[in-house]
Amino acid sequence: MLWTAAGVVTLGFLVALEFAARHYGVRGPITNQAREVVFAPDSGPLLYAGLALTMVVLTWRRRLLAAGAAIGIDLLFWLVRWAVGADMNFGNGALWVVLGCAVVAVTRRTGGERALLLKGAGLGLLLVAGHKTGDTWLLITSETRTAVLDPYVATADQALGNPSWVFGRLVDATEPVGGHVLHLVYGQLPLAAALVGLYQLRHVAAERRFPSHHLVRTFLVIGLLGPAIYMVFPVVGPVFAYGADGGQWAVGHLWPDTLPPSVAPHSMPFDEITPRNCMPSLHTAWATTLFVHSRRGSRAMRFAGTFWLVATLTATLGFGYHYGADLLAGVVFALTVETAMRAFSRGWDRAGARLVAYGATVFAVLLVSYRYLAVEMAEHPWAAGPLLVLATASVVVGYVRTTRLWEPEPAAPTGQPEPPRPAEQQPELV
């Protein structure tokens, strides 16, 4: 019933976004994903990541068959596109196989096997749909929010030492190697999340059930809730508001060489193309969640999670996509959502409810302070800056303490004798 309710809500949300996108004369998430059944996909790696998530419910033999079918279908599409001169890309085969799994579940499976296969197919499709949904949200923000609040965030960011300007110069100094690596990390964050999710779901096929909580759930919820904040606090980022990418709409071509002017902040008009997707930084939120979930993995997984977090933070600032204030809000947002998802899966208790309420309060205070106390923060950086960092750190510490309370008790040391078995379970002597 829970999965059915979640599916109905998700479908309703996608339909609403589809109508909203059509209102502005563009295709919505449902149409864009349906087109990729035949037309060249926008992101082949993302589609194959969705297929990989679906395959966690399959046996190894069926996984090999599914992967072979996806590659074979893609090769056929390549040949046809090459023959007719169409756009070349891959990923259609992965989408076909995921949809095929859903069809097989409905027509050839029953009971628990049908439910498990449908969950796997749904998880793969949701990963792709989440990406399409984000694109539609960004379009809506650019169409409906004609004015942006970048001067407020840029002024408040002076309390943090204007980190976007600092990292922008650092990335410029490491070109072309640094920029290429950071672009790869920044653009393939959904793929990295899928890999961590695969690690967490690697036992699904053997246990015939999904774990109560995993990364993909939080990843999708962050993508669902985050853009709603964009509508309340529209911000385009330094490279657009203060850089060359903003064109005639920019305050000036200041980023990253010249610090923004210290003037009274005000909302400023901007074009109807650039997404207002800065506050909070969802790339930071996703990378934070990926880092948290990688802590329970192998040493290589923990290293990869740390690398992706550091590289994502560097890229968001170094490319001028975000202010430092966006990153602090992104961390608080991520840990609040992650706590809520974990509490929902294990059952709500006082510690979980308290941390969610506290995280939501800190997040709201950050947004209000950026909007209404930006000048005071810039005038007193040595007080405001540490307070912003401490507020974020308090949520981090609260999350660590709360999740430790939720961890299972450690197993007994391996050297201790086991308790005696009941008489009826004693093994027979041979």
C-alpha positions in Angstrom: 0.0 0.0 0.0 2.9 2.4 0.8 4.5 1.8 -2.6 1.2 2.2 -4.3 0.5 5.5 -2.5 4.0 6.7 -3.3 3.5 5.8 -7.0 0.2 7.6 -7.2 1.6 10.8 -5.6 4.7 10.7 -7.8 2.6 10.2 -11.0 0.3 13.0 -10.0 3.3 15.3 -9.4 4.8 14.4 -12.8 1.5 15.1 -14.5 1.2 18.5 -12.8 4.7 19.4 -13.9 3.8 18.2 -17.5 0.9 20.6 -17.6 3.0 23.4 -16.1 5.7 22.9 -18.7 3.1 22.8 -21.6 1.8 26.1 -20.3 5.2 27.6 -21.1 5.4 26.0 -24.5 7.9 23.2 -23.7 7.9 19.5 -23.2 7.5 18.2 -19.6 9.2 15.4 -17.8 6.8 12.6 -19.0 7.1 13.6 -22.6 10.9 14.0 -22.4 11.3 10.5 -20.9 8.8 9.0 -23.4 10.7 10.4 -26.3 13.9 8.6 -25.2 12.2 5.3 -26.1 12.9 6.2 -29.8 14.9 9.5 -30.0 18.5 10.1 -28.9 18.6 10.4 -25.1 20.1 13.4 -23.4 22.0 11.3 -20.9 23.0 7.7 -21.8 25.0 7.1 -18.6 22.0 8.1 -16.5 19.7 5.6 -18.3 22.2 2.8 -17.8 22.5 3.8 -14.1 18.7 3.3 -14.0 19.0 -0.1 -15.6 21.7 -1.0 -13.1 19.3 -0.1 -10.2 16.6 -2.2 -11.8 19.0 -5.2 -12.1 19.5 -5.4 -8.4 16.4 -7.5 -8.2 17.5 -10.0 -10.9 19.7 -13.0 -10.7 23.1 -12.9 -12.2 22.0 -14.9 -15.3 19.1 -12.4 -15.9 21.4 -9.5 -15.3 23.7 -10.7 -18.1 20.7 -11.2 -20.4 19.4 -7.7 -19.5 22.7 -6.0 -20.1 23.2 -7.9 -23.4 19.7 -6.9 -24.6 20.3 -3.3 -23.7 23.6 -3.1 -25.6 22.2 -5.0 -28.6 19.2 -2.6 -28.8 21.6 0.4 -28.6 23.8 -1.0 -31.4 20.7 -1.4 -33.6 19.7 2.2 -32.8 23.2 3.4 -33.7 23.1 1.7 -37.0 19.7 3.2 -37.9 20.7 6.7 -36.8 24.0 6.5 -38.7 22.1 5.4 -41.8 19.6 8.2 -41.7 22.0 10.9 -40.3 20.2 11.4 -37.0 21.7 12.6 -33.7 24.0 9.9 -32.3 23.7 8.9 -28.6 23.1 5.8 -26.6 20.8 4.7 -23.8 17.6 3.7 -25.6 18.4 0.0 -25.0 18.7 0.5 -21.2 15.3 2.3 -21.1 13.7 -0.5 -23.3 15.0 -3.2 -20.9 13.7 -1.4 -17.8 10.3 -1.0 -19.4 10.5 -4.6 -20.4 11.0 -5.6 -16.8 7.9 -3.7 -15.8 5.9 -5.4 -18.5 7.2 -8.9 -17.5 6.3 -8.1 -13.9 2.7 -7.3 -14.8 2.2 -10.1 -17.3 4.4 -13.0 -16.2 4.9 -12.6 -12.4 2.6 -12.9 -9.4 2.8 -12.1 -5.7 6.1 -11.1 -4.1 8.1 -11.7 -7.3 5.8 -9.2 -9.2 6.1 -6.6 -6.4 9.9 -6.9 -6.3 10.4 -6.6 -10.0 8.0 -3.7 -10.2 10.0 -2.0 -7.4 13.2 -2.5 -9.3 11.8 -1.1 -12.5 10.2 1.8 -10.7 13.4 2.7 -8.9 15.3 2.8 -12.3 12.6 4.9 -13.9 12.4 7.2 -10.9 16.1 8.0 -11.2 15.7 9.1 -14.8 12.4 10.9 -14.0 14.0 12.8 -11.2 16.5 14.2 -13.6 13.8 15.2 -16.1 11.7 16.7 -13.3 14.6 18.8 -12.2 15.0 20.2 -15.8 11.3 21.2 -15.8 11.5 22.8 -12.4 14.4 24.9 -13.6 12.5 26.1 -16.6 9.5 27.1 -14.3 11.8 29.1 -12.0 13.3 31.1 -14.9 9.8 31.8 -16.4 8.0 32.8 -13.1 10.8 34.5 -11.1 11.7 37.5 -13.2 13.8 39.1 -10.4 16.6 37.4 -8.5 18.1 38.0 -5.0 21.8 37.6 -5.8 22.9 40.9 -4.4 21.5 39.9 -1.0 23.4 36.5 -1.0 26.6 38.1 -2.4 26.5 40.7 0.4 25.9 38.1 3.1 28.7 36.0 1.5 31.2 38.7 2.5 31.0 37.3 6.0 32.4 34.1 4.7 35.2 35.7 2.8 33.6 35.6 -0.7 34.6 31.9 -1.3 33.2 31.7 -4.8 35.7 34.4 -5.9 38.5 32.6 -4.1 37.8 29.2 -5.7 37.1 30.8 -9.1 40.6 32.0 -9.2 41.9 28.7 -8.0 40.1 26.8 -10.7 41.4 29.2 -13.3 44.9 28.7 -12.1 44.6 24.9 -12.5 43.2 24.9 -16.0 42.8 22.9 -18.1 43.2 19.8 -15.9 41.4 21.0 -12.8 38.4 22.3 -14.8 38.0 19.1 -16.8 38.1 16.9 -13.7 35.6 19.1 -11.8 33.2 19.3 -14.8 33.2 15.5 -14.9 32.5 15.2 -11.2 29.9 17.9 -11.2 28.0 16.5 -14.2 28.0 12.9 -13.2 26.7 13.2 -9.7 23.5 11.2 -10.5 25.8 8.4 -11.8 27.9 8.4 -8.6 24.7 8.2 -6.5 23.6 5.2 -8.6 26.9 3.5 -7.9 26.6 4.0 -4.2 23.0 2.9 -4.3 24.0 -0.2 -6.1 26.5 -1.0 -3.4 23.8 -0.6 -0.8 21.3 -2.7 -2.8 23.7 -5.5 -3.8 22.0 -8.1 -1.6 18.4 -7.4 -2.8 18.4 -10.3 -5.3 19.5 -12.8 -2.6 17.2 -11.5 0.2 14.3 -10.8 -2.1 13.6 -7.5 -0.4 14.9 -3.9 -0.4 16.5 -2.4 2.7 14.4 -0.1 4.7 16.5 2.9 3.8 19.1 3.6 1.0 20.7 6.5 -0.8 18.4 6.7 -3.8 15.3 7.4 -1.6 16.9 10.5 -0.1 18.5 11.5 -3.4 15.0 11.6 -5.1 13.3 13.4 -2.2 16.0 16.2 -2.2 15.4 16.6 -5.9 11.6 16.8 -5.3 11.6 19.3 -2.4 14.7 21.5 -3.2 13.3 23.3 -6.3 10.4 24.5 -4.3 12.9 26.6 -2.3 14.1 28.1 -5.6 10.6 29.6 -6.0 10.9 31.3 -2.6 14.5 32.4 -2.9 15.5 32.8 -6.6 19.2 33.1 -7.2 21.2 32.6 -10.4 24.8 32.5 -9.0 28.0 34.6 -9.3 29.0 33.6 -12.9 25.6 35.0 -14.1 24.9 37.8 -11.8 28.5 39.1 -11.6 30.2 37.4 -14.6 30.3 37.3 -18.3 27.7 34.5 -18.6 25.1 36.9 -17.4 25.5 39.2 -20.4 23.6 42.4 -20.3 21.7 41.3 -17.2 24.8 41.0 -15.0 25.8 43.7 -12.5 29.2 43.7 -14.3 31.9 41.3 -15.4 33.4 41.0 -12.0 33.6 37.3 -11.2 36.2 36.0 -10.3 38.8 38.7 -10.6 37.0 41.7 -8.9 35.0 41.4 -5.7 31.3 42.5 -5.8 30.6 46.1 -4.9 29.6 46.9 -1.3 26.2 48.5 -2.0 22.8 48.3 -0.5 21.4 44.9 -1.7 18.3 44.8 -3.8 16.5 42.4 -6.1 17.5 42.7 -9.7 15.7 41.7 -13.0 17.2 38.8 -15.0 16.5 37.0 -18.2 13.9 34.3 -18.7 16.4 31.5 -19.6 18.8 31.2 -16.7 17.6 28.8 -13.9 17.2 30.3 -10.4 18.7 27.2 -8.9 21.2 28.3 -6.3 19.5 28.5 -2.9 20.1 25.9 -1.5 22.8 24.2 -3.5 21.3 20.8 -4.3 24.6 19.6 -5.7 26.0 20.2 -2.2 23.0 18.5 -0.7 23.3 15.4 -3.0 27.1 15.2 -2.5 26.6 15.4 1.3 24.0 12.6 1.3 26.3 10.5 -0.9 29.2 11.1 1.6 26.9 10.1 4.5 25.8 6.9 2.9 29.3 6.0 1.7 30.5 5.9 5.4 29.0 2.4 5.8 30.8 1.0 2.8 34.3 -0.3 2.0 37.4 1.8 2.2 37.3 2.5 -1.5 33.6 3.5 -1.2 34.4 5.9 1.7 37.3 7.4 -0.2 35.1 7.9 -3.3 32.4 9.5 -1.2 34.9 11.9 0.4 36.4 12.7 -3.0 33.0 13.4 -4.6 32.0 15.7 -1.7 35.2 17.8 -1.8 35.3 17.9 -5.6 31.6 18.9 -5.8 32.0 21.7 -3.3 35.1 23.0 -5.2 33.2 22.8 -8.5 30.1 24.6 -7.3 32.2 27.5 -6.0 35.0 27.4 -8.6 32.7 27.5 -11.6 30.7 30.4 -10.1 27.5 28.4 -9.9 27.0 29.0 -6.2 27.9 31.3 -3.3 29.3 30.0 0.0 26.0 30.7 1.7 24.3 28.3 -0.7 26.6 25.5 0.3 25.8 26.0 4.0 22.1 25.9 3.3 22.6 22.8 1.2 24.3 20.9 4.0 21.6 21.7 6.5 18.9 20.9 4.0 20.5 17.5 3.1 20.9 16.3 6.7 17.4 17.4 7.6 15.9 15.4 4.7 18.2 12.5 5.4 17.1 12.4 9.1 13.5 12.5 8.1 13.9 9.7 5.7 15.7 7.5 8.2 13.2 8.3 10.9 10.4 7.4 8.6 11.9 4.1 7.7 12.8 3.0 11.2 9.9 4.6 13.0 9.7 8.2 14.4 11.1 8.8 17.9 11.8 11.9 19.9 15.4 12.2 18.8 14.5 12.1 15.1 11.6 14.5 15.4 13.7 16.9 17.4 16.6 16.9 14.9 14.2 17.4 11.9 12.5 20.3 13.6 15.9 21.8 14.6 17.3 21.4 11.1 14.3 23.0 9.5 14.6 25.9 11.9 18.2 26.5 11.2 17.5 26.3 7.5 14.8 28.9 7.7 17.0 31.1 9.9 19.7 31.0 7.3 17.4 32.0 4.5 15.9 34.9 6.6 19.3 36.1 7.6 20.6 36.1 4.0 17.5 38.1 3.0 17.1 40.6 5.8 20.5 40.8 7.7 22.9 40.7 4.7 24.2 44.2 5.3 24.8 43.6 9.0 26.5 40.3 8.3 28.9 42.0 5.8 29.7 44.8 8.2 30.5 42.3 11.0 32.2 39.4 9.2 34.2 38.2 12.2 31.0 37.6 14.1 28.5 36.7 11.4 30.8 34.2 9.5 31.6 32.0 12.5 27.9 32.1 13.5 26.9 30.8 10.1 29.5 28.0 10.2 28.5 27.1 13.8 24.8 26.9 13.0 25.6 24.5 10.1 28.0 22.5 12.3 25.4 22.2 15.0 23.1 20.4 12.6 26.1 18.1 11.5 26.8 17.3 15.2 23.2 16.7 15.9 22.9 14.3 13.0 26.0 12.3 14.1 24.7 12.0 17.7 21.2 11.1 16.6 22.2 8.4 14.1 24.6 6.9 16.6 21.7 6.4 18.9 20.0 4.5 16.1 22.9 2.3 15.3 22.5 -1.4 16.3 24.4 -2.7 19.3 27.9 -4.0 18.3 28.2 -7.8 18.0 30.1 -9.7 20.7 33.8 -10.1 20.1 34.7 -13.2 18.1 36.8 -14.8 20.8 34.0 -15.3 23.3 32.2 -18.6 23.7 28.7 -18.8 22.3 25.8 -19.4 24.8 24.8 -23.1 25.0 22.1 -24.1 22.6 18.8 -25.5 23.9 18.7 -29.2 24.2 16.5 -29.6 21.2 19.0 -27.7 19.0 22.1 -29.6 20.2 23.8 -31.2 17.1 23.9 -34.9 17.0 27.3 -36.6 17.5 28.5 -38.6 14.6 
